[in-house]
Amino acid sequence: MAGMSDDRRAEAGGAGMPPAIDRAVLDVAAPVPSRGIGLSGKLLLLTVLFVLVAEILIYAPAVANFRNSWLDDRLAAGRTAALVLEAAPSGMVPEALMRELLDSAGAKAVALKTGPARRLLAASDELPGVDVTVDMREQPIFRSIPEAFATLFARDGRTMRVMGTARRAGDFVEIVMDETPLRHAMLRFSKSILVVSLFISVLTAALVYLTLHLMFVRPMRRLTDTMVAFRENPEDLSRAIVPTGRKDEVGVAEYELQTMQHSLHDMLAQRSRLAALGLAVSKINHDLRNLLASAQLFSDRLANVPDPTVQRFAPKMIQALDRAIAFCQSTLSYGRAQEAPPQRRTVPLSGLAEEVRDTMGLGEEARIGFVNAVEDGLFIDADPDHLFRVLLNLARNAQQALESRAPNDPARDHIRIAGRREGTVTVIEVSDTGPGVPDRARHHLFEAFQGSTRPGGTGLGLAIAAELVRAHGGVIALAEGTLGATFRITIPDRPIDLASVRRAQRKRA
């Protein structure tokens, strides 16, 4: 062991395990916390931006509506002026009254169309040319918005002709006016909207930010801090998160994180236990093999003793020592990816059951009975050593369960091994009359260090049995609804190579 290379140590200590992840690589790939704008700042900026976008979308139709309302007011004043001018006798209107009417409408000229005739009712001394015409009789919103922005960005001094409905159907009134007052009014309105929008945006963003910060950002920060602290020392369960009891998605995340941290802690504890067990086995394996070899030498000498009792028990003791040496050699193999492939052959199942009985010392005078219920003449296609280990592990678990309620009575407490053939598979049942398997152990029954039902147990027996059965292509399961505990094993026969069978038949023919 002292001269073993690092690669060999890694192979011996972690065979079957995935390669370790380089921590330095993870540290390099890990994101570095930003010292600038964090998640909260980004949330605030995005909230302000989105509110401003919403305000802009509101501003466009608002300024268009303001322009239309302003022009409607001017048209209303123009209609009033038209009524006064039209009602004047012979169209004679004093100059002062005409200028007052034009000033009230903010117009330079007022015209009226009645029927086929179109009359200029009033006009200033200098009537400029018209730069733009607006028909308020048909003004949909999709046209009002671009016209409003055209007014906002126009030069001062443009002349606008505005047309609107009159008293009678089919008539209309039109005024010629300077566009500059409208533009200045729209600019003042835009300024007011801008101030109000900024205030609303900041207020809304602050409220949204505080709400989201309290509801999401702070809990997420708590989650990340907990994960970082737990990563530094996952064996310290006090660093695991404690759920706040929230019923939303954050509460679910807290609960799932706690479950994951506890599972990781248990897994690390299990791996530490496995490593300690492997180290202990490595230390005692060499000395134990030497002791067993010495015992084997003594048993060989006992085989030559002519005493009938010795001759009766010596072969069984030699066989037991041989199995013990083989088990000692294969103890360390559990940490590998899999057991050695089974060397299958046809063996009598009843004989294996009797070997299990003799190995466990369940004779006629034992306090726990043993029932061999294997069908007469039943042979099974399996590795005898592997199958013996499976039956022995199951029988020992049954014996320990029965001994837990001592004193025992063979009439009440007994172990039963039964076997039968169902087509191309052999079904084996190992049962007992004990207390059964607790519910807490059923979920991890065949997992190493998880399926033990007694204090101090390792839980390796069932895990080894399941691995050996799977190597034969079989299935092992706990039967439900039985007295005590019943484990049912199903082992199929080996597939037959039809080509080789046919060749053998042709040779015999």
WOVEN-V616290 format. One record per backbone hydrogen bond with DSSP energy under -1.0 kcal/mol. NH is the residue of the N-H (numbers start at 1). CO is the residue of the C=O. E is the energy in kcal/mol with one decimal. If there is no record, write none. Layout:
# WOVEN-V616290
[[NH/CO/E] [NH/CO/E]]
This chain:
# WOVEN-V616290
[[4/1/-1.0] [9/5/-2.3] [10/6/-2.5] [11/7/-2.2] [12/8/-2.7] [13/9/-3.0] [14/10/-2.0] [17/14/-2.0] [26/22/-1.5] [27/23/-2.5] [28/24/-2.1] [29/25/-2.2] [30/26/-1.4] [42/38/-2.5] [43/39/-2.2] [44/40/-2.2] [45/41/-2.6] [46/42/-2.6] [47/43/-2.1] [48/44/-2.4] [49/45/-2.6] [50/46/-2.7] [51/47/-2.3] [52/48/-2.4] [53/49/-2.4] [54/50/-2.2] [55/51/-2.5] [56/52/-2.5] [57/53/-2.3] [58/54/-1.5] [59/55/-2.6] [60/56/-2.0] [62/58/-1.4] [63/59/-2.9] [64/60/-1.6] [65/61/-2.3] [66/62/-2.2] [67/63/-2.1] [68/64/-2.2] [69/65/-2.4] [70/66/-2.3] [71/67/-2.3] [72/68/-2.3] [73/69/-2.1] [74/70/-1.7] [75/71/-2.5] [76/72/-2.4] [77/73/-2.2] [78/74/-2.2] [79/75/-2.6] [80/76/-2.1] [81/77/-2.3] [82/78/-2.5] [83/79/-2.3] [84/80/-2.3] [85/81/-2.8] [86/82/-2.5] [87/83/-1.8] [91/88/-1.8] [92/89/-2.1] [98/94/-2.2] [99/95/-2.2] [100/96/-2.1] [101/97/-2.5] [102/98/-2.5] [103/99/-2.5] [104/100/-2.2] [105/101/-1.5] [107/102/-2.3] [108/176/-4.4] [109/176/-1.2] [110/122/-2.5] [111/174/-2.8] [112/119/-2.8] [113/172/-2.6] [114/117/-1.9] [117/114/-1.6] [119/112/-3.2] [121/110/-2.0] [122/110/-1.7] [124/108/-2.5] [131/159/-2.0] [132/159/-1.6] [134/161/-3.1] [136/163/-2.8] [143/140/-1.1] [144/140/-2.0] [145/141/-1.9] [147/143/-1.6] [148/144/-2.3] [149/145/-2.1] [150/146/-1.9] [151/147/-1.9] [152/148/-2.1] [153/149/-1.9] [154/151/-1.0] [160/177/-3.2] [161/132/-2.6] [162/175/-2.7] [163/134/-2.5] [164/173/-2.8] [166/171/-1.4] [171/168/-1.7] [172/113/-1.1] [173/164/-2.5] [174/111/-2.3] [175/162/-2.4] [176/109/-2.2] [177/160/-2.9] [179/158/-3.0] [183/179/-2.3] [184/180/-2.5] [185/181/-2.3] [186/182/-2.4] [187/183/-2.1] [188/184/-2.3] [189/185/-2.4] [190/186/-2.6] [191/187/-2.4] [192/188/-2.2] [193/189/-2.7] [194/190/-2.8] [195/191/-2.4] [196/192/-2.5] [197/193/-3.0] [198/194/-2.7] [199/195/-2.2] [200/196/-2.9] [201/197/-3.1] [202/198/-2.7] [203/199/-2.5] [204/200/-3.1] [205/201/-3.1] [206/202/-2.5] [207/203/-2.4] [208/204/-3.1] [209/205/-2.9] [210/206/-2.7] [211/207/-2.4] [212/208/-3.1] [213/209/-3.0] [214/210/-2.4] [215/211/-2.5] [216/212/-2.8] [217/212/-2.0] [218/213/-3.0] [220/216/-2.6] [221/217/-2.6] [222/218/-2.2] [223/219/-2.3] [224/220/-2.7] [225/221/-2.6] [226/222/-2.2] [227/223/-2.4] [228/224/-2.5] [229/225/-2.4] [230/226/-2.5] [231/227/-2.2] [232/228/-1.6] [236/233/-1.7] [237/235/-1.0] [239/236/-1.6] [240/237/-1.5] [252/248/-2.0] [253/249/-2.5] [254/250/-2.5] [255/251/-2.3] [256/252/-2.9] [257/253/-2.5] [258/254/-2.4] [259/255/-2.5] [260/256/-2.6] [261/257/-2.6] [262/258/-2.5] [263/259/-2.5] [264/260/-2.7] [265/261/-2.5] [266/262/-2.5] [267/263/-2.5] [268/264/-2.6] [269/265/-2.3] [270/266/-2.4] [271/267/-2.7] [272/268/-2.5] [273/269/-2.3] [274/270/-2.6] [275/271/-2.7] [276/272/-2.5] [277/273/-2.6] [278/274/-2.8] [279/275/-2.3] [280/276/-2.4] [281/277/-2.7] [282/278/-2.2] [283/279/-1.7] [284/280/-2.0] [285/281/-1.9] [288/284/-2.7] [289/285/-2.1] [290/286/-1.7] [291/287/-2.3] [292/288/-2.6] [293/289/-2.3] [294/290/-2.1] [295/291/-2.4] [296/292/-2.1] [297/293/-1.7] [298/294/-2.0] [299/295/-2.3] [300/296/-2.0] [301/297/-1.7] [302/298/-2.1] [303/299/-1.5] [304/301/-1.2] [305/302/-1.6] [311/307/-2.6] [312/308/-1.6] [313/309/-2.0] [314/310/-2.7] [317/313/-2.3] [318/314/-2.8] [319/315/-2.6] [320/316/-2.4] [321/317/-2.5] [322/318/-2.4] [323/319/-2.3] [324/320/-2.2] [325/321/-2.5] [326/322/-2.1] [327/323/-2.9] [328/324/-2.4] [329/325/-2.0] [330/326/-1.7] [334/331/-1.3] [336/333/-1.5] [344/342/-1.0] [345/382/-1.8] [347/380/-2.3] [349/378/-2.0] [352/348/-1.2] [353/349/-2.0] [354/350/-2.0] [355/351/-2.0] [356/352/-2.1] [357/353/-2.0] [358/354/-2.6] [359/355/-2.7] [360/356/-2.0] [362/357/-2.0] [363/361/-1.5] [366/363/-1.0] [369/413/-2.5] [371/415/-3.2] [373/417/-2.9] [375/419/-1.8] [378/375/-1.6] [380/347/-2.8] [382/345/-2.1] [382/380/-1.1] [387/383/-2.8] [388/384/-2.3] [389/385/-2.1] [390/386/-2.1] [391/387/-2.6] [392/388/-2.7] [393/389/-2.5] [394/390/-2.2] [395/391/-2.6] [396/392/-2.7] [397/393/-2.1] [398/394/-2.0] [399/395/-2.6] [400/396/-2.7] [401/397/-2.1] [402/398/-2.2] [403/399/-2.6] [405/402/-1.4] [406/403/-1.5] [412/409/-1.5] [413/409/-4.0] [415/369/-2.6] [416/431/-2.8] [417/371/-2.5] [418/429/-2.7] [420/427/-2.2] [422/425/-2.7] [425/422/-1.3] [426/491/-2.5] [427/420/-2.8] [428/489/-2.9] [429/418/-2.6] [430/487/-2.3] [431/416/-2.7] [432/485/-1.4] [447/444/-1.2] [450/447/-1.8] [451/447/-1.5] [457/454/-1.9] [464/460/-2.9] [465/461/-2.4] [466/462/-2.6] [467/463/-2.0] [468/464/-2.3] [469/465/-2.2] [470/466/-2.4] [471/467/-1.6] [473/470/-1.7] [474/469/-2.4] [475/490/-2.0] [477/488/-1.8] [479/486/-3.1] [487/430/-2.5] [488/477/-2.7] [489/428/-3.5] [490/475/-2.6] [491/426/-2.4] [493/424/-2.5] [498/496/-1.1] [501/497/-2.0] [502/498/-2.6] [503/499/-2.3] [504/500/-2.3] [505/501/-2.3] [506/502/-2.3] [507/503/-2.1] [508/504/-2.2] [509/505/-1.9]]
